[in-house]
Amino acid sequence: GSGEIYDANKRLCDIFGYTKDEVLSLKSWMLSKGTTPFSHREMQECTEKAEKEGLQTVEWVARRRNGNLFWVEVTVAATVINGKKQFISTITDIDQKKKIEATLANAQRLESLGLLAGGIAHDFNNLLGGIFGYLSLAIHRSTDPEITAFLEKALLAKERTQALTRQLLTFSKG
């Protein structure tokens, strides 16, 4: 409903950086980022769902008093107190958890990229081995000095390509 905050414990005040009186003067949605992923409208939808379906848990971006944004997990339950429909919420700071999850996801992406790079490097090495092998054979069988010179220049690329595949393999090993 209205977003009135009737009570707040010390932990909530500490998390958000407000005094209890300041928290009680705010609307509940004022503690959110105010835009996606969690807005006033979405908070209303969450409370309506809690009323119809029971306990709801959502993650959203909150704003501390100093303006810093951080992730929280909010659990909302609908109840009746003194004959009036109210909502009880617990808020847990999960910002560190979100940062760890992001770091893990990034590490997993890097690991996948490394495996891909390693596979490509091995395939590339195998293909180049055949190409350079045939270049060497052509040089040895060539009787035309001009063609031999062209083939030898092509063979000079062998060292650069081997260095490149070594770099890819080093990257793939982390």
C-alpha positions in Angstrom: 0.0 0.0 0.0 1.1 3.4 1.2 4.7 2.5 1.9 4.5 3.9 5.5 7.3 2.5 7.7 6.0 2.0 11.3 9.1 0.5 12.9 12.7 -0.4 12.1 15.3 -2.1 14.1 18.9 -0.9 14.6 20.3 -3.2 12.1 18.2 -1.8 9.3 19.2 1.7 10.3 22.9 0.7 10.3 22.6 -1.0 6.9 21.0 2.1 5.3 22.9 4.7 7.3 19.8 6.5 8.7 18.7 7.1 12.2 15.5 5.4 13.3 13.6 8.7 13.1 14.8 9.3 9.6 13.8 5.8 8.5 10.3 6.3 10.0 9.9 9.5 8.0 10.6 7.7 4.7 8.3 5.6 2.5 9.5 2.0 2.1 10.1 2.5 -1.6 12.5 5.4 -0.9 15.0 2.8 0.3 15.2 1.3 -3.2 17.2 2.5 -6.1 14.1 4.0 -7.5 14.6 2.6 -10.9 14.9 -0.9 -12.3 15.5 -3.6 -11.1 13.1 -2.6 -8.3 10.8 0.4 -8.4 7.9 1.7 -6.3 5.4 -0.1 -8.7 7.3 -3.4 -8.4 7.3 -3.0 -4.6 3.6 -2.7 -4.7 3.3 -5.8 -6.9 5.4 -7.7 -4.4 3.2 -6.7 -1.4 0.1 -7.6 -3.4 1.5 -11.0 -4.2 2.5 -11.5 -0.6 -1.1 -10.8 0.4 -2.5 -13.2 -2.2 0.1 -16.0 -2.2 2.0 -15.7 1.1 5.6 -15.0 1.8 7.6 -13.4 -1.0 11.4 -13.0 -1.3 13.0 -10.7 -3.9 16.4 -9.3 -4.6 16.7 -5.6 -5.4 19.1 -2.7 -5.5 18.8 -0.4 -2.5 20.3 3.0 -1.9 22.1 3.9 1.3 21.7 7.4 2.8 25.1 8.4 1.3 23.7 7.4 -2.2 25.7 4.2 -2.6 23.8 1.4 -4.2 23.9 -2.2 -2.9 22.0 -5.5 -3.2 19.5 -6.6 -0.6 17.2 -9.6 -0.3 13.8 -8.6 0.9 11.3 -11.0 2.4 7.7 -9.7 2.6 4.8 -11.2 4.6 1.3 -9.9 4.8 -0.4 -9.7 8.2 -3.1 -7.9 10.2 -2.2 -5.8 13.2 -5.0 -4.2 15.2 -7.4 -4.9 12.4 -5.2 -3.2 9.9 -3.5 -4.9 6.9 0.2 -4.5 7.2 3.4 -5.9 5.8 6.4 -7.2 7.7 9.7 -7.2 5.8 13.1 -8.5 6.6 16.0 -7.0 4.7 19.4 -8.7 4.3 22.4 -7.0 2.8 23.6 -9.5 0.1 26.0 -7.1 -1.7 29.1 -9.1 -0.9 27.4 -12.3 -2.0 26.4 -10.7 -5.3 30.0 -9.5 -5.8 31.4 -13.0 -5.1 28.8 -14.5 -7.6 29.9 -12.0 -10.2 33.6 -12.8 -9.6 32.8 -16.5 -9.9 30.8 -16.1 -13.1 33.7 -14.1 -14.6 36.2 -16.8 -13.6 34.0 -19.4 -15.2 33.8 -17.3 -18.4 37.6 -17.0 -18.4 38.0 -20.7 -17.9 35.7 -21.5 -20.8 37.5 -19.0 -23.0 40.8 -20.6 -22.0 39.5 -24.1 -22.9 38.4 -22.7 -26.3 41.7 -21.0 -26.9 43.6 -24.2 -26.0 41.5 -26.2 -28.4 41.9 -23.7 -31.2 45.7 -23.5 -30.6 46.0 -27.3 -30.8 43.9 -27.5 -34.0 45.8 -24.5 -35.5 49.2 -26.2 -34.6 48.1 -29.4 -36.3 46.9 -27.6 -39.5 50.1 -25.5 -39.6 52.2 -28.6 -39.2 50.8 -30.0 -42.4 51.2 -26.7 -44.3 54.8 -26.2 -43.2 55.6 -29.8 -43.8 54.4 -29.5 -47.4 56.3 -26.2 -47.8 59.5 -27.9 -46.7 59.0 -30.7 -49.2 58.2 -28.2 -52.0 61.5 -26.3 -51.1 63.5 -29.5 -51.3 62.0 -30.6 -54.6 61.9 -27.2 -56.3 64.3 -26.6 -59.2 63.2 -23.0 -59.8 65.2 -20.6 -57.6 62.5 -17.9 -57.7 59.8 -20.4 -56.5 62.2 -21.7 -53.8 62.7 -18.1 -52.5 58.9 -17.6 -52.3 58.5 -20.9 -50.5 61.3 -20.1 -48.1 59.6 -16.7 -47.3 56.4 -18.5 -46.6 58.2 -20.9 -44.3 59.6 -17.9 -42.3 56.1 -17.4 -40.9 56.4 -20.7 -39.1 58.2 -19.2 -36.1 55.7 -16.4 -35.7 52.7 -18.8 -35.9 54.4 -21.2 -33.4 54.9 -18.2 -31.0 51.2 -17.3 -31.4 50.0 -20.8 -30.7 52.3 -20.9 -27.6 50.7 -17.7 -26.4 47.2 -19.2 -26.9 48.3 -22.3 -25.0 49.8 -20.3 -22.2 46.5 -18.3 -22.0 44.5 -21.5 -21.9 46.5 -22.8 -18.9 45.6 -19.6 -17.0 
